Amino acid sequence: MYEYDQHDQAMVEARVAEFRGQVARRLSGELTEDQFKPLRLKNGLYLQLHAYMLRVAVPYGTLSSAQMRVLGDIADKYDRGYGHFTTRQNIQYNWIKLSDAPQILEDLAKVQLHAIQTSGNCIRNTTSDHFAGAAADEVVDPRPYAELLRQWSTFHPEFDYLPRKFKVAIIASDTDRAAMRLHDIGIQIVKNEAGEIGCKFFAGGGMGRTPMIAPCIAQFVPALQMISFLEAALRVYNRHGRRDNKYKARIKILVHEIGVDEYARQVQEEFAHILTLGLEPPPAELERIKAMFVDPGLESGLSDDLDLSDPDFALWVDQNVHAHKQPGYAIVTISLKPVGGIPGDATADQIRLMADLARDHSLDELRVSHAQNIVLPHVKKADLYRVWQALVEAGLATPNLDLITDIIACPGLDYCALANARSIPLAQKITDRFADIGRQRELGELKLKISGCINACGHHHAGHIGILGVDRKGLENYQLLLGGAESADTSLGTITGPGFSEDGVVDAIEKVTDVYLAHRDEGERFLDTYRRIGMAPFKEAIYG
Amino acid sequence: MSGDKIKVITGSDLRSGDVVWWTGEGWSRHVDNAVGVEHDAEAIIARENAKQVVTDTHVIDATIEAGAVRPAHIKDRIRALGPTVRLDLSLKPADPQAGTWVI
């Protein structure tokens, strides 16, 4: 994992000191709210429905056990004993006091974490594949490139006041586990026929009120020109992106309005110019970063044998454990989606337990997935049973990864000032309805995603089944979408028709799953069946 | 919805972020202590903003139901109570039915 050097540490500590002064001036009345609001937002501090909310960046979703432990301690010391892992691989605390915020940032800085640029019209936390460095299908580990992006984008003066927020995702395999094409810029690291490493760039993706899948704007940019190309892409957006209408200000609107070919042409023109300026970080910097990601200490020659005589353990292994690139190891996904629970929430004790498990059994590493789960990326198969037992004890062993109860849900109207409807109670009702694990597994892979408003933090456009909460004359109402996906076969869901009440949408989902079971061919996932038979049979079942 | 329609002032405590309601004399955590403001809301907000103790002050619609203040919009009712999915953290942790007031 990356370790801050003196420059990284000094920058973050200076920012903490600066914010401490800003908070003091706000509390003394020297700064008005209008003056202070943009300053707190640049440090991840929102004012939500019930209190201040602090969003802490987890760079490309990677955490050490020490960092994870501090996240748990903050939940205890400054919040109400829990945190919420988000779809952007971050963690949010819902009950922060303004007067505590500077000290929290100081605690975070001690373990090389911060909340910088987790809000505002700037480049947000770069996200990545939560299996990075452990998956067998990646061309390279994308995290050194993600770290380079973090360093480049942090406090980048030219891109501090973009037309709108800007999200970058980077992956290095054909299996897209990061919803890469639903970002403002998506980067896939690829290898060309000559064996050289480069970047395939996608631009203008996103969800929100105008969902779009990012088209490719460059098939192969040499890896050592990645920053220059990204600089060019941002510069064209910064120059032409709309600032008169926030709903038309994202890069996806620009790419759509001028056309992908014209946008790509302008980027190439700017790219050629930037290359003459020598802005690319020196190759030695990338090599310095890469050296910290080379080998977390994986042993060779370990056995792949696994005793699956305990049926509950076998079930969990089958559902929540993935193959690792190194024989004798496995990738464990800890579901934060128990039946009746709050998707993405974990108590301080659970967070610290996961930190301990990472320290003892995962070479000190954890990942936050965009699906609001936690990953232990490097677990010896010989340790799996012990890890599972500890998770069972802590209520963290729900064997439902990628099943219908592994729901992505935004905080919704229970916490969020922007929301129109509650997401969490609906998620709870759906998990109650489909609680039987046998029934879930019979349905197979079925990604259900709920957003409490059109901003789509719950990725509803990309759910095999998506739900969007809306305000209908003061009442919560839920639109149902089918057919979205966010992996290599990214697609956007289609609204089924008129919306439903909270109970009505749960019934509708059950009818949708019944249609799937009645029509599916051998080996078909829900998404496959939907794509084959189309919307009509589902609509007939729901509204007929 | 029945009940007399009123307008009340709400905001967030600057230091803690807690939701607060204007009582006519100061600020309370409890919506039941809120009072209707007729035509003087703007003046109250201007005066209170100048003190810089409460932030994000604004006026919302509400009704008087059985003698108690009930915000008109669900978002404000959730603000008044707390998250419906964590009633243990709400202002009525001992009332398992508190969430029904929101709906």
Contacts between the chains, C-beta under 8 A, distances in Angstrom:
chain1	res1	chain2	res2	distance
A	26	B	14	7.4
A	27	B	14	7.0
A	27	B	15	6.4
A	29	B	52	4.1
A	32	B	52	7.6
A	33	B	55	4.9
A	33	B	56	7.1
A	47	B	12	5.9
A	47	B	17	6.3
A	47	B	55	7.2
A	47	B	56	6.0
A	48	B	17	8.0
A	49	B	19	7.5
A	49	B	75	7.2
A	49	B	78	6.3
A	49	B	79	5.1
A	50	B	17	7.4
A	50	B	18	7.7
A	50	B	19	6.1
A	50	B	79	6.8
A	50	B	82	6.1
A	50	B	83	6.9
A	51	B	12	7.7
A	51	B	16	7.0
A	51	B	17	3.6
A	51	B	18	6.5
A	52	B	17	4.0
A	80	B	89	5.7
A	94	B	83	7.9
A	95	B	17	7.7
A	95	B	89	7.6
A	96	B	17	6.9
A	97	B	15	6.4
A	97	B	16	5.0
A	97	B	17	6.4
A	98	B	14	6.6
A	98	B	15	5.6
A	98	B	16	7.3
A	98	B	17	6.4
A	99	B	15	5.2
A	99	B	16	7.8
A	342	B	85	5.9
A	342	B	86	7.8
A	413	B	74	6.9
A	413	B	75	6.1
A	413	B	78	6.0
A	414	B	78	6.5
A	414	B	83	4.0
A	414	B	84	5.7
A	414	B	85	5.2
A	414	B	86	7.6
A	415	B	83	5.9
A	417	B	75	7.9
A	419	B	75	7.7
A	422	B	78	7.9
A	422	B	84	6.7
A	422	B	85	7.7
A	424	B	83	8.0
A	424	B	85	4.6
A	425	B	84	6.3
A	425	B	85	5.9
A	428	B	85	7.1
A	474	B	72	7.4
A	474	B	73	6.1
A	474	B	74	6.7
A	475	B	74	7.7
A	476	B	74	6.8
